[in-house]
């Protein structure tokens, strides 16, 4: 008698803003899968994991209902779905396993450029076109104003121009789309990144073991993306000053250089921004061969 090994099921966006970043994350985590065809369910060949490709708006519900064990979704979609489900009395529990460092955007209120904005109270009683009515209503309540809304799934920016609304509540990345439609951003009501979420129902021991293997890889990729590996040659008598200039909390590694008594090699992983000004200060201390390189993977 043969038994089928349990497979961890992860929901991801089929196409759109988060899809490419999620696929890149899986690749850097060493997952081997083919997402080039039209199938909604893809199988990872080197780990017992299945990837379900769906619309972003479906991901929170699939995880909350236990259809998928994990999901990668924007915080804006996640929070909107949780608020809507709470209002309807549906299951809304989930576990935020970790935040991811991609998919950054903000949910903002925007008004026509000619609108005389005098603070949040000047929006009282106005009508907003939005795909995020629950986040909009929560923000209004928290700020003591009343607003109306009309639901739009696309082309939200044109709503004020055609008389459908006074303003909009929509996602903003650069603001160029607002400007092109004669709108100005007046309030940021929610900041969002992608998150890895997990069903609130405890996983089986077999699935938990798969997650325990996958999660350190994801965290390692996230940490590596934010870090740089710095190498340089420094005067031996200036090590203290050089160490003080190094970003982050890591202790530099000091190595001897063959045939040199006056210089040593300094290596450090920096989790903070390494500015040109810092490199110039190191150069002034007598350092040379200063290299700042990206890190592909990190663990522990």
C-alpha positions as CSV (number, residue, x, y, z in Angstrom):
1,X,0.0,0.0,0.0
2,X,1.4,3.4,-1.0
3,X,0.8,6.7,0.8
4,X,0.9,10.1,-0.7
5,X,3.2,12.6,1.0
6,X,1.4,15.7,2.2
7,X,2.2,18.7,0.1
8,X,2.2,22.3,1.3
9,X,-0.1,24.5,-0.7
10,X,0.9,28.2,-1.3
11,X,-1.4,30.7,-3.0
12,X,0.2,33.4,-5.1
13,X,-0.9,36.1,-7.5
14,X,-1.3,34.7,-11.0
15,X,-0.3,37.9,-12.8
16,X,0.2,41.5,-11.8
17,X,2.4,43.6,-9.5
18,X,3.4,40.8,-7.0
19,X,3.6,37.9,-9.4
20,X,7.1,38.5,-10.7
21,X,8.5,39.3,-7.3
22,X,7.0,36.1,-5.8
23,X,8.4,34.0,-8.6
24,X,11.8,35.5,-8.1
25,X,11.6,34.8,-4.4
26,X,10.7,31.1,-5.1
27,X,13.6,30.8,-7.5
28,X,16.1,32.3,-5.0
29,X,14.7,29.9,-2.4
30,X,15.7,27.0,-4.7
31,X,12.2,25.9,-5.6
32,X,12.1,24.3,-9.0
33,X,8.8,24.9,-10.8
34,X,7.4,26.0,-14.1
35,X,4.9,28.8,-14.1
36,X,4.9,29.6,-17.8
37,X,1.8,27.6,-18.8
38,X,-1.9,28.4,-18.1
39,X,-2.3,25.8,-15.3
40,X,-3.6,27.3,-12.0
41,X,-1.8,24.6,-9.9
42,X,1.9,24.2,-10.4
43,X,4.0,21.5,-8.6
44,X,7.5,22.2,-7.2
45,X,9.6,19.3,-8.4
46,X,12.3,19.3,-5.6
47,X,10.1,19.9,-2.5
48,X,6.5,18.7,-1.6
49,X,5.0,22.1,-2.4
50,X,2.1,23.1,-4.7
51,X,1.7,26.6,-6.0
52,X,-1.9,27.8,-6.6
53,X,-2.1,30.8,-9.0
54,X,-5.1,33.0,-8.4
55,X,-6.3,36.6,-8.3
56,X,-4.8,38.6,-5.4
57,X,-8.3,39.3,-3.9
58,X,-8.8,35.5,-3.6
59,X,-5.7,34.8,-1.7
60,X,-6.7,35.9,1.9
61,X,-9.9,33.9,1.7
62,X,-8.2,30.8,0.5
63,X,-5.9,30.9,3.4
64,X,-8.5,32.0,6.0
65,X,-10.8,29.1,4.8
66,X,-7.9,26.6,5.0
67,X,-8.0,25.8,1.3
68,X,-4.3,26.9,1.1
69,X,-1.8,26.6,3.8
70,X,0.1,29.7,2.9
71,X,-0.3,32.8,0.7
72,X,1.7,35.7,-0.5
73,X,-0.4,38.8,-0.7
74,X,-0.3,42.6,-0.3
75,X,-1.2,43.9,3.1
76,X,-3.8,46.2,1.5
77,X,-5.7,43.3,0.1
78,X,-5.2,41.2,3.2
79,X,-6.5,44.0,5.5
80,X,-9.5,44.8,3.3
81,X,-10.5,41.2,3.1
82,X,-10.2,40.7,6.9
83,X,-12.4,43.8,7.6
84,X,-15.0,42.7,5.0
85,X,-15.1,39.1,6.4
86,X,-15.5,40.4,10.0
87,X,-18.4,42.6,8.9
88,X,-20.1,39.6,7.2
89,X,-19.4,37.2,10.2
90,X,-17.1,35.0,8.0
91,X,-13.8,33.4,9.0
92,X,-11.1,36.0,9.1
93,X,-8.3,34.5,11.2
94,X,-4.9,34.0,9.8
95,X,-1.2,34.1,10.9
96,X,1.2,36.6,9.5
97,X,4.3,34.4,9.1
98,X,6.6,37.1,7.9
99,X,6.7,40.4,6.1
100,X,8.4,40.5,2.7
101,X,10.5,43.4,1.3
102,X,8.7,43.8,-2.0
103,X,5.4,45.1,-3.2
104,X,5.6,48.4,-1.4
105,X,2.8,50.9,-2.1
106,X,0.4,53.2,-0.2
107,X,-3.3,53.6,-0.2
108,X,-4.1,57.3,-0.5
109,X,-6.9,59.8,-0.8
110,X,-6.5,62.0,-3.8
111,X,-8.6,65.0,-4.9
112,X,-8.7,67.1,-8.1
113,X,-5.8,69.6,-8.3
114,X,-8.1,72.6,-7.9
115,X,-9.6,71.3,-4.6
116,X,-8.7,73.5,-1.7
117,X,-7.5,71.0,0.8
118,X,-7.5,72.3,4.4
119,X,-6.9,69.1,6.3
120,X,-8.8,65.9,6.9
121,X,-11.9,67.7,8.1
122,X,-12.3,69.3,4.6
123,X,-13.1,65.8,3.3
124,X,-16.2,65.4,5.5
125,X,-19.3,64.3,3.6
126,X,-17.5,63.8,0.3
127,X,-17.8,60.8,-2.0
128,X,-14.8,58.6,-3.0
129,X,-14.4,56.0,-5.7
130,X,-12.4,53.1,-4.4
131,X,-11.7,49.4,-4.5
132,X,-11.0,49.5,-0.7
133,X,-14.2,50.6,1.0
134,X,-13.5,48.9,4.3
135,X,-10.1,50.6,4.7
136,X,-11.6,53.9,3.7
137,X,-14.4,53.7,6.1
138,X,-12.1,52.7,9.0
139,X,-9.8,55.6,8.3
140,X,-12.8,58.0,8.2
141,X,-14.1,56.7,11.6
142,X,-10.7,56.9,13.2
143,X,-10.5,60.6,12.0
144,X,-14.0,61.6,13.0
145,X,-15.4,62.2,9.5
146,X,-18.2,60.7,7.4
147,X,-17.5,59.8,3.8
148,X,-19.5,58.0,1.1
149,X,-18.0,55.7,-1.5
150,X,-18.7,54.0,-4.8
151,X,-17.1,50.7,-5.7
152,X,-14.8,50.6,-8.8
153,X,-12.5,47.7,-9.7
154,X,-10.6,49.7,-12.3
155,X,-10.1,53.1,-13.8
156,X,-10.6,54.7,-10.4
157,X,-8.7,57.8,-11.4
158,X,-11.3,59.0,-14.0
159,X,-14.2,58.9,-11.4
160,X,-13.9,62.6,-10.4
161,X,-13.6,63.8,-14.0
162,X,-16.9,62.1,-15.0
163,X,-18.7,63.3,-11.9
164,X,-18.9,59.9,-10.3
165,X,-17.1,61.0,-7.1
166,X,-15.4,64.0,-5.5
167,X,-12.1,62.1,-5.0
168,X,-10.6,58.7,-5.1
169,X,-9.1,56.3,-2.6
170,X,-6.6,54.1,-4.5
171,X,-3.1,52.6,-4.4
172,X,-0.2,54.9,-5.3
173,X,3.4,54.0,-6.1
174,X,5.0,57.0,-7.8
175,X,2.0,59.4,-8.2
176,X,2.5,59.8,-12.0
177,X,-1.0,58.3,-12.7
178,X,-2.6,60.8,-10.4
179,X,-0.8,63.7,-12.0
180,X,-1.8,62.5,-15.5
181,X,-5.4,62.5,-14.4
182,X,-5.3,65.9,-12.7
183,X,-5.3,64.6,-9.2
184,X,-3.2,65.3,-6.1
185,X,-2.5,63.1,-3.1
186,X,-3.8,64.6,0.1
187,X,-3.7,61.8,2.7
188,X,-2.0,58.4,3.0
189,X,-4.4,56.1,4.9
190,X,-2.5,52.7,4.7
191,X,1.0,51.6,3.8
192,X,1.5,48.2,2.3
193,X,4.0,45.5,1.5
194,X,3.7,41.9,0.6
195,X,3.3,39.4,3.5
196,X,3.5,35.6,3.8
197,X,0.4,34.5,5.6
198,X,-0.6,31.1,7.1
199,X,-3.9,29.5,7.9
200,X,-4.9,29.8,11.5
201,X,-5.5,26.0,11.6
202,X,-2.4,24.2,12.9
203,X,-0.5,22.4,10.1
204,X,0.1,18.7,10.2
205,X,3.5,17.7,11.5
206,X,4.5,16.7,7.9
207,X,3.5,20.1,6.5
208,X,5.0,22.0,9.4
209,X,8.3,20.3,8.7
210,X,8.1,21.5,5.1
211,X,7.4,25.0,6.3
212,X,10.3,24.8,8.8
213,X,12.6,24.1,5.8
214,X,11.1,26.8,3.6
215,X,10.8,29.7,6.0
216,X,14.5,30.1,6.8
217,X,15.2,30.2,3.1
218,X,12.7,33.0,2.6
219,X,14.1,34.9,5.6
220,X,17.6,34.4,4.2
221,X,16.6,35.8,0.8
222,X,14.9,38.8,2.5
223,X,17.9,39.5,4.7
224,X,20.4,39.1,1.8
225,X,18.4,41.5,-0.4
226,X,18.8,44.2,2.3
227,X,22.5,43.5,3.0
228,X,25.8,44.1,1.3
229,X,29.2,42.4,1.7
230,X,32.0,44.9,2.1
231,X,35.7,44.1,1.7
232,X,38.6,46.5,1.9
233,X,42.3,46.8,2.8
234,X,42.9,49.0,5.9
235,X,45.9,50.3,7.7
236,X,46.5,48.0,10.7
237,X,46.9,51.0,13.1
238,X,43.5,52.5,11.9
239,X,41.3,49.4,12.6
240,X,39.3,51.1,15.4
241,X,38.4,54.1,13.3
242,X,37.6,51.9,10.3
243,X,35.3,49.7,12.5
244,X,33.4,52.8,13.7
245,X,32.6,53.7,10.1
246,X,31.2,50.3,9.2
247,X,27.4,50.3,9.0
248,X,25.3,47.8,10.9
249,X,25.9,45.8,14.1
250,X,28.1,43.1,12.7
251,X,31.7,42.8,14.0
252,X,34.2,43.1,11.0
253,X,36.4,40.1,10.2
254,X,40.1,41.1,10.2
255,X,42.5,39.0,8.1
256,X,46.2,39.3,7.5
257,X,47.5,40.2,4.0
258,X,50.3,38.1,2.5
259,X,53.6,40.1,2.5
260,X,52.1,43.2,4.2
261,X,52.6,44.1,7.9
262,X,51.0,47.5,7.5
263,X,47.7,46.5,6.0
264,X,44.9,44.0,6.9
265,X,41.8,42.8,5.0
266,X,38.5,43.8,6.5
267,X,35.3,42.0,5.7
268,X,31.8,42.8,7.0
269,X,28.1,42.2,6.2
270,X,26.3,45.5,6.3
271,X,22.5,45.6,6.8
272,X,22.4,49.4,6.5
273,X,23.0,51.6,3.6
274,X,26.7,52.1,2.7
275,X,27.0,55.6,1.4
276,X,29.6,57.1,-0.9
277,X,30.5,59.5,1.9
278,X,31.5,56.5,4.1
279,X,33.7,55.1,1.3
280,X,35.4,58.5,1.0
281,X,36.0,58.7,4.8
282,X,37.5,55.2,4.6
283,X,39.7,56.3,1.7
284,X,40.9,59.3,3.8
285,X,42.0,56.9,6.6
286,X,44.2,55.1,4.1
287,X,41.9,52.3,3.1
288,X,42.0,50.9,-0.5
289,X,40.4,48.2,-2.7
290,X,37.0,49.0,-1.2
291,X,34.4,46.6,-2.6
292,X,30.7,46.7,-1.9
293,X,28.9,43.6,-3.3
294,X,25.3,42.3,-3.3
295,X,24.6,39.1,-1.4
296,X,22.5,36.3,-3.0
297,X,21.7,34.1,0.0
298,X,22.2,34.3,3.8
299,X,21.5,31.9,6.6
300,X,22.0,32.2,10.3
